[in-house]
C-alpha cells in the first residue's frame, strides 16, 4: 500500500533566485532615465524638423 504514493513536484522547482550580493557602481534613478529619454526624443524631433 505504501507503493501507491503520489509525489508532488517540489514547490521551488524552476524558480530562479537573484540575490543582491553584487552591487553595481553605476546608480541611475528612474526619474533620470525618463528625463534622458525625453531629452533624446525632443532632440531627434528637432533634428527631423530642421534637417528632415
C-alpha positions as protocol buffer text, in pm:
chain_id: "A"
residue {
  index: 1
  type: UNK
  ca { x: 0 y: 0 z: 0 }
}
residue {
  index: 2
  type: UNK
  ca { x: 297 y: 233 z: 57 }
}
residue {
  index: 3
  type: UNK
  ca { x: 398 y: 187 z: -308 }
}
residue {
  index: 4
  type: UNK
  ca { x: 93 y: 379 z: -434 }
}
residue {
  index: 5
  type: UNK
  ca { x: 206 y: 720 z: -304 }
}
residue {
  index: 6
  type: UNK
  ca { x: 169 y: 1017 z: -535 }
}
residue {
  index: 7
  type: UNK
  ca { x: 461 y: 1257 z: -517 }
}
residue {
  index: 8
  type: UNK
  ca { x: 404 y: 1620 z: -599 }
}
residue {
  index: 9
  type: UNK
  ca { x: 683 y: 1827 z: -756 }
}
residue {
  index: 10
  type: UNK
  ca { x: 883 y: 2045 z: -519 }
}
residue {
  index: 11
  type: UNK
  ca { x: 745 y: 2393 z: -473 }
}
residue {
  index: 12
  type: UNK
  ca { x: 1074 y: 2562 z: -571 }
}
residue {
  index: 13
  type: UNK
  ca { x: 1120 y: 2381 z: -900 }
}
residue {
  index: 14
  type: UNK
  ca { x: 1205 y: 2611 z: -1188 }
}
residue {
  index: 15
  type: UNK
  ca { x: 1222 y: 2926 z: -979 }
}
residue {
  index: 16
  type: UNK
  ca { x: 1541 y: 3126 z: -1026 }
}
residue {
  index: 17
  type: UNK
  ca { x: 1651 y: 3348 z: -741 }
}
residue {
  index: 18
  type: UNK
  ca { x: 1868 y: 3651 z: -799 }
}
residue {
  index: 19
  type: UNK
  ca { x: 2046 y: 3785 z: -495 }
}
residue {
  index: 20
  type: UNK
  ca { x: 2171 y: 4138 z: -444 }
}
residue {
  index: 21
  type: UNK
  ca { x: 2519 y: 4026 z: -346 }
}
residue {
  index: 22
  type: UNK
  ca { x: 2691 y: 4220 z: -623 }
}
residue {
  index: 23
  type: UNK
  ca { x: 2633 y: 4594 z: -628 }
}
residue {
  index: 24
  type: UNK
  ca { x: 2672 y: 4795 z: -945 }
}
residue {
  index: 25
  type: UNK
  ca { x: 2897 y: 5101 z: -932 }
}
residue {
  index: 26
  type: UNK
  ca { x: 2660 y: 5297 z: -1155 }
}
residue {
  index: 27
  type: UNK
  ca { x: 2333 y: 5406 z: -998 }
}
residue {
  index: 28
  type: UNK
  ca { x: 2081 y: 5592 z: -1213 }
}
residue {
  index: 29
  type: UNK
  ca { x: 1744 y: 5689 z: -1072 }
}
residue {
  index: 30
  type: UNK
  ca { x: 1430 y: 5608 z: -1272 }
}
residue {
  index: 31
  type: UNK
  ca { x: 1349 y: 5979 z: -1297 }
}
residue {
  index: 32
  type: UNK
  ca { x: 1686 y: 6046 z: -1461 }
}
residue {
  index: 33
  type: UNK
  ca { x: 1624 y: 5770 z: -1716 }
}
residue {
  index: 34
  type: UNK
  ca { x: 1284 y: 5914 z: -1808 }
}
residue {
  index: 35
  type: UNK
  ca { x: 1428 y: 6266 z: -1838 }
}
residue {
  index: 36
  type: UNK
  ca { x: 1716 y: 6146 z: -2057 }
}
residue {
  index: 37
  type: UNK
  ca { x: 1474 y: 5956 z: -2282 }
}
residue {
  index: 38
  type: UNK
  ca { x: 1256 y: 6266 z: -2316 }
}
residue {
  index: 39
  type: UNK
  ca { x: 1557 y: 6486 z: -2399 }
}
residue {
  index: 40
  type: UNK
  ca { x: 1677 y: 6241 z: -2665 }
}
residue {
  index: 41
  type: UNK
  ca { x: 1326 y: 6220 z: -2816 }
}
residue {
  index: 42
  type: UNK
  ca { x: 1298 y: 6601 z: -2830 }
}
residue {
  index: 43
  type: UNK
  ca { x: 1646 y: 6623 z: -2984 }
}
residue {
  index: 44
  type: UNK
  ca { x: 1552 y: 6372 z: -3254 }
}
residue {
  index: 45
  type: UNK
  ca { x: 1226 y: 6554 z: -3330 }
}
residue {
  index: 46
  type: UNK
  ca { x: 1419 y: 6883 z: -3360 }
}
residue {
  index: 47
  type: UNK
  ca { x: 1671 y: 6721 z: -3596 }
}
residue {
  index: 48
  type: UNK
  ca { x: 1394 y: 6584 z: -3811 }
}
residue {
  index: 49
  type: UNK
  ca { x: 1217 y: 6922 z: -3815 }
}
residue {
  index: 50
  type: UNK
  ca { x: 1524 y: 7126 z: -3909 }
}
residue {
  index: 51
  type: UNK
  ca { x: 1711 y: 6879 z: -4134 }
}
residue {
  index: 52
  type: UNK
  ca { x: 1440 y: 6638 z: -4245 }
}
